[in-house]
């Protein structure tokens, strides 16, 4: 039976044996030679037979070399045999001797071949794996690369049949959190602990996950992909994130590897977005990427889109739409539509951006925009009558059949909302009916039927004319549809009972389409397989079984210790001692350094015990090294060299730490200089010696600084520039020009006008307060907060918040403080100092600072007293995340012109007459949002400007009064989410009476 192991593994399966032989030869520094040695020449010259005997004698010589006790002679013979086969000579007589040597004592060389044979012959015989499971897990690191791929896939299938699901803990915790919403935090914590105790991972399950982790740093992409799928299918969800960094590293490989890796990441990013959100920039499209890679990266970016990063992604998508690759540009427009569907805050923004694309010169971009707009308008068609009218005007220019059909369908669905335009569109379509595509003809028939049912006076004759044209059309689909519609909408004696329900049939409410990822249904295939790549079950694919409800008996994997020890002794001649502290293949050596620092800073008793353990381990290693000295001098030299390297590494790292400590702690240098000054005041000789010593130390530091070697962390394969930017010392250049010339250069300005956008004082400070803690919930302690709209003294990126605490009891409340901050990623909070006591009936106002990261996410924390803790939340309105700025009308228009398309959000509001007066509009707007007023030369246009507290992005608000009681509210900003939220906050205020 043909078995599928890995899509990447099959690429070099044919040459795996040759690679293993050549790799082994390269390791032992053996080179291929085409000429025989001196001894072989002598043997050839000594024979009398002219043709056959030299080969017989050479074969006998090679047999002796293969039977030699020296490995060098065996390898030399194997090399010559490979050379003979390559030249086409007969080497069949040497086959038994070669097989004898291939049956190596090193099981690592044959484990992959054995497992491959098992997968081909009897992959369902799980019982044959039990006793070898732990051995395979321990040998996995030492097996050759393509053998690792096969073994990992086999162990993945085995683990799904022998262990219980590690995901139950996460599911139970989620269900428990939902059911016990009103319980106290202590009761919730106790139940969570019980759930964690109820699930304990099997040690063999943990063994497999732990032993495959080092292989994430493999140079072979197939091995990394195999480990990634193992972690995805077997590890707890909290531990699966470790694979994301390794998978992103593979994106630097060739395009074939990128294609497979990106397909698997696209599947993972649907279910667990948090795994790849830190590496968002790694999926940005490059101009040199082929279309297949661009499309996959775009798919991943769309899956990772959320409220926090949607503004950045929409700016990126705007660039992609302008791409010369039209297929990719069309895919980008579809991605924008999916973002608008999934994130309601940016639906209007995306819709406005797509409408702007309708004026694009490229017909493909316009057509794709029409199709996506049609899907978006199905969600809320009543609010977008103007867009439907605009799209109706495009029918004269658009020639793509799908786009024309989409516009006709949209007008037909909303024919009652555009009663003047729909009949005229039908008139134009009747003229060009015979030359249209079949898809467009069907929609023309549907539009005629809907208008016949809703506006028969104007469209009755037009509809009959179109039905007559369709009756004699060349396409039988058009003829059938025409006969069906005629019998349904034009009642006669032959019409059935179905014609009574024609209006309900044609004008029924259609559900909005679901814009989903094409990778949504691929998760039922095992990652990294050919079936997952093709999204169909391939021949030989073995499905992963479901987790068992109860784990089978784990004793079947037990092997007697005596037999295991004998087996290892027979294989390697001695039992290897492995130190658990040495993590050579660990992903990052930060864990090792952290453990060492914790052990040094631990208590005396713990450090003493650890010192004893380390001493015993060192003694045992010394004993083993003494035993190995008697066996081989080479081993002794190697061990001494390793110890020297270790000590050098430690000294280098210690020196680096000391250097960094000196650079990062100016206080320590100040204290040292002060101590030097005190000592210098005692005697002049000490001063001179100290100065000389200081000069010498400075010279030594200057000499040693360029020669400083990077630490081990700097050369890790996974520490790439995309992930962790390394701060490098920047040299300060001394100016080589005169100060006068510098002043002249500083006076130059390349911009057309000097920047005049400055933060101004708030126009209005509302005194509205928000309840933080009710007195009943707080056992007498009440708390409220408000936003004073002043710059925060705790940080430039923080929003100032004033909290008022009140004691409503008849007893003193002591030790009021904040604790247990639960903030979203990136958010910071500066708490107030603890309050020792609050007298009965007393109140106090304290200041806080919160960096909301330009979002309306909730900052959760606990307000505590001496006896109790209460969970509280602060959620800012969008208008309080701004700082007012002062700018001229000219600057406002210039900045607004650069923030169009998807950076613009607008809405039409119906304002009451009393709200149309300029003072009323100004008062209502500044009451909701902390905006600055921009002078305007037009009475019907009011402009406001501000910038976000965290990032400083401009927020431009325009209120334009139109004829009647309508007004246009427009917001231009790079922060699309906060702009949409602010629009929703301003609309009801300006609309109400």
N, C-alpha and C positions, 0 to 999 in steps of 0.2 A: 504493500500500500504506500502510495506516495504521501510523504509527510512534509508539511510546511513548517520550517523552523523559524526562519527570519528572512524578511525580504532583502535586508542588507547582507545577510550571511551567505546567500546563494551566489553573490556576485563573484567571490573568489573561492568557491568550494572546490573547483577543479584543481586549482594550484596549491591547495593547502599543504599537501604532503611535501611538495618541492620546497615550499617556503620554510617548513619546519627543518628540513635537512640543511638547507643553505643557512638558516639562522643559527643552527647548532654549530655548523662549521665556522661561521663568522665569529661566534662567541669564543671558540677555542683557537681563533687566529690561524685557521687552516686555509690555504689558498690552493686553487686548482692548478695543476701543472700538466702541460701537454707532452713534455718529454720525460722518458723514464730515468730513473736514478742510475748512478754508476754501478751499483750492485746488479740492477736489472739488466744493464747492458752487458755486464760480464756473463750473466746467466744466458743471455741470448746468444752471445758469441761462442759459448762453450758447447753448444749443441750442433749436431751435424745435419739434422733434418732441415731442409731449406724453408718449408712453408708451415707445416702443421705444428712441429715441435715447439717453436717459440711460444705459440699460444698456450700449448699444454703446460710448458714449464712456467709461463707467467701465471696461469690459473692456479697451479700448485703453489706458487709463491704467494699469490694473493690469499689462498686458503690458509697458509701458515700465518700470514699477517693477521687474518681475521681471528685466528685461534690464539693469538698472542695475548699475554697478560697486560700489555701496555695499551692504554686507550689511544695513544698517538698513532701506534701502528694500525689499530683497527680503523681509525678515522682515515688514515692515509689509504688503506685498502678500499674502504667504502668510496672515497673520492675517485679512485682510479676506476672502480666498477661503474660509477656514474658516467665517467668520461668515456668508457668503452661503449656503454649503451647509447650515449649521445652520438658516437661515431658510427653506429649501426653494427657493431660487432656482437657476436654471440656470447652471452655471459650466463647461459642457463645452467652450466655446471656449478656455478657459484651460488645458486639460489638457496640450497640448504644452509650454507654457512652464513649467508646474509640474514636469513630468517632467524637463525640462532642469535645473532647480535641485535636484531630488531626487537626481539622479546626482551626489552630492557627491564632492569630492576626498578627503574624510576617510573612509578605508576602515573606520574603527571604527563608523561609523553604519550600514553595510550588511553587515558581516561576519556578524552573527547571522542576518540574513534569508537570506544566501547559503547558510550552513550548514544552516539549516532546510529550504530548498529541496532541498539535496543529500540530506538525511535522508529527505525524502518521495519523491524521484524515484529515486535510485540509491544507497541506503545501502551496498551491497556493493562499490561501485567504490573500493576502498581505494587503487588506483593513482593516483587523482585527488588524493589528499591528500598524497602524498610531498613534492612541491615546495613545498607551502603549509604544511607541518607547523610549521616553525620560525617562520614569520610569524604563524601563528595563536597559537602559544604566547606570542610577544612582544606581540601585540595584545590578549591576553586581559584584561588589567587595564583597558584603556580601552574595551572593548566594553560596550554597555548590558547591564543585568542579565539580562534574559531571553535575550539572545543568548549571554551567558556560560554559562547552563545548557545550551543546546543544544550549544555548542562543546565544553564539558567532557565531555559524554556521548559525543560523537563521538570525541574524542581518547582517551577511555578504551577504547573498542572498538578503535581503531587501535593503541594501545600494546600491547594483549594479543596482537596478531598480529605485531608487529615487534620486540619485545624478549624476552629470556629472563627467566625467573622470578627475581625478587630474593629469593625465599624459600628458594632452594636452599642458600644459605649457612647460614641458621639450621638447616635440616634436617640438613645435613652435620655441623654442629657438635654437634647433639644425638646423632646416631648415633656420632660420633667419641668423645664423652664416655662413652657407654655401652660401647663396645667396648674402650676403652683405660683401663679403670678402674684397673688395677694398674700402669700406667706412671707414671713420675716426672712432676713438674709441668713440668719443662723440656721433656721430650719431648712432653708434651701441648700445651704452648704453641707449639712449633715446628710441629706438625701443624695446629693451629688457624690459625696464620699462613699456612701453605701453602693452606689452604682459602680464606682471605680473599683471597689473591692470585689464586687460580684464578678467582674471580668479580670482574669489574669492571663496574660499571653503565655502560651506554651513555650518552654525553653528552646525546643527545637525550632519553633517558628521564629523566635528571636535570633537564634543562631544563623538562620538563613539570611535574615535581613541585615544582621551585623556583618557577616562575611562577604556580602555582595557590595556593601557600601564603598570599600576601597576601589572597586572596579569602575566607579563613576569618573575616575581620573584616567581611565585607559585611553591610549592613543587611537584605539580602534572604535570607530563610530558605531559599529554593530554591537559591540560589547556594552557601550554606554546606553544604547537604545534598549538592549535586553534588560539591563539593570533598571532602567527607568520604568519599563512596563511591569517588572516584578514589583517595584515599590508601589506603582499605581494600583495593581490588582491585589497586593497582599498586605501592605503596611497600613498602620493606622493613618487616618487622614491628617493628623497633626504632624506626622513624620514624612509625608509624601512630598512636602515642599522642598526637600533637599535635592530633588532631581532637577529642579527648574534651572539652577545655575549651570549644571552640566549640559543640559539640552541646549541652552542658549549658547554655550561655548561651541557646540557643533555647527552653529550657523556660520562659522568662519570656514567651513569645509566647502567642497565643490557643490555645484548646484543640484546634483542628484541626491546627495546626502541631505542638503537643505530641504529638498522637496519632501522627503520622507519624514524628517524631523518636524517640519512645520505642519504637516498633516496630523501628526500625533499631538502636537501642542494645540492645534485648533480643536481637537476633540477634548483635551484636558481643560482648556480654558472655558468651555461651556459650563462645566460642573463646578470647577474650583478656580474662580477668577483670581483669588488672592495669591495663587502660586506664582503668577507671571506678571502681576501688576508692578513690582519693583523694576522689572526689565522692559518697561513699555517702550523705551527709546530703541531697544535692540530690534524691534519689529518695524521701525520706520522704513519706508521703501526707499531704495537707492535707484538712481537713474540707470545703473548698469545691470540691475536685476532683470532676469527674463520674466515674461508675462506670468508664467505659472507661479513663480516665487512671489511676484507682486500681489497676485490675487490671494495667495495664502496668507501673506503678512497682513493684507487688508482685512481678511476674515478674522484674524486673531485680534487686531486692533478693535474691530467692531464688537467682538465678544468681551473684551476688557473694558469697554466704555461704561462709565458710570457718572454720577453727578459731579464727582471731584475732578475728573480728567476730561470731560466732554468738551470743554472750551478749547483745550489744547488739541484734541483730536479733530475738531471741526476746522481749526486753522490748518492742520495738516491735510485734511481732506480737500480743502479749497485749492491747495497746490496740486493734488493728485488729479483733480478734475481738468486741469489745464494740460495734462500729459498728452504727448503725441501718440501714445498707445491708446487707441480709441476703445479697445476692449477693456482695458484697465480703467479708463475714465468712466465707462458705463458701469463697471462694477463698483466704483467709488460712489456713484449716485445711488445705487442700490444700498450701499452701506449707510449712506446718510439717511435714507428712508428707514432702515432698521433702527438706527439710533433715535430717530424721531418717534418711532413706535415704542421703543423700550423705555425711553426717558421722557416722561411727559413734560418736564420743565423746558425742554428745548424743542418741542414739537413745532411751535409757531416759528421759532428761529430757523429751523431746518426748512420749513415750508416756504418762508420768505426767501431763503437762499436758493431753493430750487426754482422758485418763480423767476428770480433774477437770471438763472441759467437758461430760461426760455428765450432770452434775447441773444444767446450764444450763436456764433456763426456756424458752428459744427452741427450738422443735422442729427448726427448720432447722439450727441449730448442732449440736444433738445428733445429728441424722441424718448430717450430714457428718462429724462426729467418729467415728461408728461405722464409716463407710465407710473412712476413713483408718486407723483402728486395725486394721481387718480386714486391710488391706494390710501394715501394719507387723508384725502378729503372724505373718504367713506367713514372715517371715524367721527367727524364733526362737520357735515356738509352745510348745516344751517349758518355757520359763522363765516363762510368763505364764498359768498356770492360774487364778489369782485374778482376773485381768482378764476372762477368759472367763466365769467365774461371775458376775461383776458385770454383764456385758453381758446375760447371760441373764435377769437380774431386770428389765431395762429393757423387755422385750418387752410387758409389760402397759401401758406408758405411751407407747411410741413408735408412731406411726401412719404415718410416711412409709414407703412400700413398699420403697424401696431400702435403707433402714436395717434394716427387719425382715428382708429377704432376706439382708442381709450377716451379721446375727447368726445366723440359721439355718444359713447356709453355714459359719460359723466353728464353731458347735457340732457340725455334722455332721463337719467335718474333724478335730475333736479329741474325738469322742465317747468314745474309749477313755480319754482323760485326765479326763473328767468323767462317769463312768459313772452317777452318781446323779442328775445334773441333766438329762442329755440325754433320758431316757425321759419325765420329767415335762414337759419342753418340748414333746415330741411329743404328749403327751396334751392339753395346752392348745391346740395348733395344730389338732388333730383337731376340737375343738369349733367353732372359728371358720373352718374350711376353706372353707366355701361362701361366706363373705363377704369373703375375702381377695382381693387383687390377683393377677393371673396370675403376676407375677414371684414373689410370695411362695408361691403354690401350687406352683410348680416346685421351690422350695427345700424345701417341706414334703415333697414326694415324694422328693427326694434324701435328706433327713434320715431318713425312714422306711426307705428302702432300705439306708442305711448301718447303722442300728440293727438292722435285720433280719439283716444279715450278721454283726454283732459281738455282739449281745445279743438273740438271738431269743426267749429265754424270756420276757422282760418285754415285748417290743414286737411279737411276731408278730401278735397279734390287732389291735393298733392299726394296724399297717402294712396288714393286709388291709382294715380298715375304710376307711382313707384311699384305698387303691387302688380300692375300690368307689365311693367318692365321685368320684374322678377319672374313672372309667369313663364316667359320665353327665354330665360337666361340659359347659357350653355352649361352651367354647373347644376347638377341634380340636387345638391344641397340647398342652393338658393331657390330652386323651384319648389322643393318640399317645404322649406320654411315659408315661402310665399303662400302656398295653399293652406298651410296650418294657420297662419296669421289671419288670412281672409275669412276662414270659417269661424275664427274665434272672435274677431272684433266687428265683423259685419254680419249681424244676425239675419237669417232668412228662414224659410220653411224647413230647410234641411239641417239647420244648425241644431246641435244637441244642447243638453242642459249645461254643458261646460261654458258656453258663451256668456252665461249669466255672471260668471266669476272672472271674466277677462281682466277687469281692472285690478282685482286682487292678485291675479297671476302676474301681470306685467309690472305693476307698481308695488309689489311686495317689498318689505324692508330687507335689504341684503346685509348679511353679517360682514363686518370689516375683515379684510384678509389678514392672516397672521404672517408676518415677515420673519421667518425663522432661519437659523443657520443650516446650511446643507450638511453640516457635520453632526447634527443633533442625534441622528439615528445610528451613528457608527460606533457608539460606545459598547454595543453588544458583541463586537468583534474584539479579539485580543489585540492590544496595541503592538505595533511593530511587525505585524503579519501582512502577507499579501492580501488577505481577505479584507483587512481594514483599509488598505490602500485603494483597492478596487471597489469597496463598499458592496461586495457580494461574496458569497461563500465559495472559496476556491477549492479545487480538488486536493484532498489530503488534509484539509484544515481540521484540527482537533479543537473542539469548543471547550472553554473553561467550565468546569462544573460549578454549581452553586455551593456556597458554604454549607457544611453540615450543621444541623441544629445541635447535635451532641458530637463532640470530638471522639473518633475511634480510639481504641486502646493504644496509648503511647509506648507501651512496653515492647511492641513489636520492633521498635528501632533500637532496643537495648542490645549491646554487644558486650560479652564478657571482657573484663579488663585484661585478663591474662592473655587471651587470644589476641587482643589488639596489640598488646606490648610485644608478643612474639612476632606478630606480623610486621610491626614496624622495625623490629630488630633484624628480621630477615631481609627487609627491603633496603634499609639504609645502613645497617651495621651498628647504629647507635641511636638512642632516643634523643631527639632534639628538644632543647629546653627553650621555650618561647616566653619572653617577658611580656606580660600584658600591658605594661606601661609604654612600650615602644609602639608608636602608631605611625609606621613608615608610610602607609598608604592613606592616612587620614586626609579628609578633604581640606581641612585647615588646621594649622598647628597652633591656632589660638587656644584651642581646648587644652592642649598640653601645657602651654604657658600659664593658662588660668589655674589649672590644677596645681602646678608647682608653686604659684604665688599663694594659693589658698593653703597649701601645706606649710609654707614658710610662716604665714601669718596666723596659723592655728594656735590652739592652746598648747601648754607645755606637755600635758600628758599625751595628747594626740601626736604632737611632733615627736615625742619620745618613742611612741609605739611605731610610728612610721619610720623613724630612723633605724629601729631594730629590724624592721622588715626589710628596709633597703639594704642594711648591712648584711643580713642573711642572704639576700638575693645576690649581692655583690660577691660574698664569700663563695656561694655556689657557682657563680659564673667564673670566679677565679679558679676554683677546683676543676671545673670542666675545661678551662683553658689550659691548666697544667697537664691534664690528661691528654689534651690534643697536642701539646708540645712534644710529647714522646712519640706521637704518631707522625707528625709532619712538621718540618721547620717552616714550610710555606704558610701553613695555617697560623702559626705563631706570629709571623710577620704581618699577616693580614689583620689579625686581632689587634696587634699593637698599633697598626695604622688606623684602624677604626677608632680605637680609644683616643688617639691623638686628634683625629677629626672631631670627635665628640667634645673633647676638652677645648679645642679651638673654637668650635661652634658656640660653646657656652661662654667662653671668654669674649668672643665677638659680640654675642647678644648682650652680655653684661655691659660691655663697653658702650654699645649702642644705647642701652637703657640709661646709662649714666649720662651720656651726651645729651640724650633727649630730655632727661630730667633737668640738666643745666640750662638747656635752651628754653624749656617750658616754665621754669620757676624763677622769675626775676627776683622774688622775695628772698630766695636763698642766696642769690648773688649779692643782694644788698646787705644781708646780714653778714656775709663773708667779708665784704668790703669794710663794713663798720668795725668788725673785729680786727681787721688788719690795721685800721686807723688807730684803734685803741692800743694795739701792741706797738705801733710805731711811735706813739707818744712816750713810751717808756725809755727807749734808747735809740740813738741814731744808727748804731750798727745793725740793730734788728730791722730798722727801716730800709737800710741799703740792701741787706740780704733778702728782705721780702720783695723789694722792687726788682732785684736781679732774678729772684725765683719767679716772680710774676712775668717778667719779660721772657724768660726761658720757656715758661709754660705756654705763653701766647705763641711763641715761635713754633713750639711742638704742635700746638693745636692747628696752626696754619699749615704745617707740613702734613699732619695726619688727616686733615679734613678732606682733601681731594681723594685720598686713598681709602676712604671709608667704603667698605663693602656692604652691599644690600643684605638685609637679613633674609632668612629663609622664606618669610612670608612674601617678600617682594618678588620672588621668582616662582611662586606657585603658578601652575598652569591655569588655574581658575581665576586668579586675581587679575582680571583684564581691565583695561581703561574704561570700558563701558560700565563696569560695575562699581568699583571703588576707586575714585580718582585719588592719585597719590600726590600729596602736597610736596613740591620741590622748592628748595631755597632759590629765591629770585635775586639775582645780582642787581644792585642799584648802580646805574650808570652815572658817571660824573659828567655834567654838561660841559661841552667843549666850546660853547659860544658865550658871548658876553651877556651880562645881565640885562643890558639895554635891549639887545636883540630878543632875549627871552620875553621881555615885557611886550615888545611889539608883536611877537608871535601869539602871545596869549590874548592880545586884543583882537586878533582876527577871528571871524566867525563864518563858517561855511554855510550856515543856514540862511534862509531868506529873511527871517526875522528872529529876534532874540526870544528865548523862552520867557513867557509871561504867565505861566500857570503856577500859581502859588496857593498854598493852603490858607484859607481865610477863617474868620471867626464864624461860629454857627449863627444862622439867621434867626433860628427859633429853637428853644430848648423845652420840649414838653415835659410836664411834671407827672406823666402817667407812670404808675408803678405796676409791677407784675408780682404776683404772689409766688414766693419761693417755698414757704412752709406755713401751712395753716396751723393756728394755735391748737386745734384739736389733735391734729396729727403729731405735732411737736410737743405734746404734753405741757402746754403752756408757753412754749417758745414759738413766737411768730417771726417770720422773716419775709421781707419783700425786697425787690431790687428795681433799679431804673438806670437808664443810660444818660449820663450828664452831657454827652457830646463834647467832651474835652479830650485833648491829647493825653494818652495814658503815661503816667510817670514811670511805669515799670518796663516799658518797651515801646518802640516805635510801631511795631506790628500788632500791638495789643489794643483791644477795645476797653475803654474805661467803664467799669461797672461799680455802682454804689449799692451796698447791701445794708438795709436797716433791720436791726434785730430788736425785738421787744419782748419783755418779760411780762406776761399777763397773769402770772401766778402770785401767790402771797408768800413765796419763799425765794431765796436767792438761788440763781442758776450759775454754776461755776464751770470754768474751763470750757468755754465755747471756742471751738476750732473746726477746721476742715481736714478731712482725711479721705483716703481711698478714692483718689481721682480716677475716673474711667473716661478717658478722652479718646476720640478718634485719632487715627494716624496723622501726625504733624501738628496737632493742636497742643497749645501750651497754656498754662494757667498760673498766675501769681496770686497766692492766697494771702489773706490778711493775717496779722499776728494773733496768736491766741488771746482771748479775753478772759482774764482771771475770774471775774464775777460780774453779774448783772443783777442789780437790786430789783425787788418787786415793783412792778409798774414802770420800771426804767426802760429806756431805749438807747441805742447807740448806732451810729452809721459808720461803716468801714468801707475802704476802697479795695477793689480787686482789679486785676488785669487779665483778660482772656484773649488769646490769639485764635480766632475762629477759622483762620485760613481761608477767608473770603467765602465762607459757606454758612448755611443756616443749620448746621448740624448741632446736636444737643451736647452741652458739656455737663456730664453727670459726675457727682461727687457726694460725699456724706458730710452733713452738718452735725457735729457731735457736741455733746456736753459731757460732764463728768460721769453721768450714769447711762446715757442713751446715745444712739446714732440714728440719723434720719437721712434717707436717700432723697436728694433734691436734684433739680435739673434747671439749667439756664439755656434757653433757646432764643437767639437774637432775631429780631425782625431784619429783613434785608436792608431797610433804610438806616439801621444803626451800624452797619458795617462800612459806612462811608465817612469821608472827611470832605467838607465843602472846599471848593477851589474857586478862585477869581480868575476870570478870563474875559477877553473881549469877544464881541460877536464874530469878528473875522476869524479869530483863533478857534472859536467854537465850530464854525462852518468847515474850517480846514480839517480839524480833527474828526468831525462827523463824516466828512467825505472819505476818510481812510477807514471808517468803521461801518462799512455797508455789507450787504449780502447776509451771511450767516451771523454777523456781528450786530445785526439790527433786528429788533423785536418791536412790533407795532400792534395796535388794536384800535378799533373804532368804538367810541363810547357815546351814549346819548346823555347829554348833560341837561339838567334843569335850568331854566332861565336865571334863577338866583345864583347858580354856580358859575355863570358865564362872566361875571365881573372880574377884572384882573386882580383886585385885592383878595377876593375869595379864593381864586385859583392858587395864588401864591401862598396863602395861609394854609390851604389844604395840603398842598404838595410838601411844603417844608415841615408840616406837622407829622407827616408819615415818614419822610426821609431826610437825612442830614445833608441837604443839597445847598449849593451856593447859587444865587440868582445871577444870570448873565444878562446884561443890558440888551434890549431888543428894539430895533427901529420900527417894528410892526406891531400894531395894537392886538392883532388876532393871534400872534405867536409868542409864546412864553418859553424861555429856555432856562435850564438849570444844569449845573455841572458839579461833579464831585469826583473823588478817586477812592478806590478801595483801601482800607486800612492796611491790609496785609501785603498786597503786591503793588499797590499804587496804580492799578489799571483805571483808566478814565471811565466815568459813568455819565453819559450825556442824555438828558431828558428833555423832550420837546412836547409841548401841548399846543396844538394848532386848532383854533376854533374855525369851523366851517359854517356854511349857510345852514340856517335852521337851528336845530338844537344838537347837532352832532359835533364831535371833536375827535381829532386824531392824536393818539398818545404814542410817541415813538421813543424808544430807548436804544442807544448805541453804546456798546461796550464789548470788550474782548471776553469778559466773564459772562458767557451766555446763560449759565444757570442762575446766577444771582440777578441778572437782568430780567429773566423771565419771572422770577419770584417777585421782584420789585414791581413789575408790570401788573401782576395779580393783586398786589397790595394797593396800588394806586387806582386801579379801575373802579372798584366799588366806592372809593372816597369821592372821586370826581363825578360819579354817576348819580349818587344819592341826592335827595333834595334837602 
